[in-house]
Amino acid sequence: MEKMAVLVSLVLVCSAVLLVIRMVLFRLLLVWARRTETKIDDIVVSSIRFPSVFWAVALGASIGIDLSEDAVAAARAHAAANGQTVPIDQAFRVGGENLMHPSDPAGSPENVINCHCVAIPVDSDETT
């Protein structure tokens, strides 16, 4: 269920952003078309105006699906890493990578961006 909520949210956000970009571009195209003397540019702009809505939504869905799969995989990797105890000079194992601390810039973007992990120091006597 969590995966579906993430997927729907990302698809909606990506589609909305692309529709706003489409709106801005069409306003610029219409201004340009009004300045020209021929009617062919008006015909071209009006012929792609309606289909471009579907293109923006389809592209937003595609981008949202790709992003959601990465986001869910990263969240699972971080959840699996929960509870690790390592010496201060050794790395945590998160999603197949060695990270020295939460949001370690040496990690991949998938493991670092939106990382909400916390490292808590523990006295070595407490772990035995």
N, C-alpha and C positions, 0 to 999 in steps of 0.2 A: 504494500500500500504506500509506503514511504517513497519507493521508487517512482510510482505513478504520480504522486504529488509533485515531486521534483521535476519529472518530465513535463507535466502539464504547465507548471510555473515557468520553466525555461522556454518552452515553446511559445507561450503567450508573450513573455517579455521580448524574446527575439523577434517574433512577428510584429509586435507593436513598434519596436525600434525601426524595423525595416519599413513599416508602413509610414512612419513619420519621415524617414529619409525619402521615401517615394513621393510623399506629398510636397516636400521642399523642392525636390528635383522637378516635379511637374509644374510647380509654380514658376520656376526659372525657365523651363521649356516654353510655357505659355507666354511669358513676357517676350522671349526671343521670337516665338512664332508670330506674335502680333506686330513686331517691328519689321518683319519681312514683307515683301510685296507679293510673293507667290502664295498660292493656297496649298501647295503640296506639303509644306511643313505642318500646316494646320491639320491636314488629313493624317499625316504620319503620327502626330502627337495624339490625336483623338483615337486612332486605331489601336495604339498600344496602351492607352490609359486604363481601360477596363481589365484587360488580361494581366496587367502589371500588379493588380491587387492579388490575384492568385499566385503569381510568381513570388511576391513578397511573403505571403503566408506559407507557401511551400518551402521556400528557402529558410524562413524562420523555424518551421517544423524540423527541417533537416539539421540546422545548427543546434536547436534545442535538444534534439535526440542525442547528437554527438556529445554535447556538453553534459547532459544528465548522466550518461553512462560513465564518463570520467569522474564526475562528482560523486556518484554513488560508490564507485570502486575505491576512490580515495577515502571516503568516509568509512568504508568497511576495513580498509587497511589500517586506518588510525584506530578504529575500535579494537581490532585484533592486537594492536601494539599496546593497548592499555594494560597497565600493571607491570610493565617491564622494570626491572631493577638492574642497573649497570653501574660499574665504577665511574667516577667523574671523568676519567680520561678515556673512556670507551664509548662507542656509539650505540644508539638505539637502533633496532631493526624495524623499519616502517615501510611497508609496501615494497619490499625487496631492496630497499636502500638503507645505507648506514647514515644516520643523522646524529649529530652531536647534541642537538637541543631542538625544542620546538621551533618551527619556522626557520630551520637552518638554511641559509642561502645556498649552501652546496647541494641541496636537494633539488629534485625536479619540480617544476611548477605545480604539478598535480599533488605533490606531497607538501608543498609549502603554502600555496595560496589558500586562504581561508582555513588555515590550520588553527585549531582551538585547543591544542594539546598544552599541558602544563607539566613542567618538570619540578618535582618536589625533592629537595635534598633529604637523605635519610642517613642516619648514623649507622656505620657498618656493624655496630654491636646489635642494632635493632633487627637486622636482616638475618641473623643467625639464630 
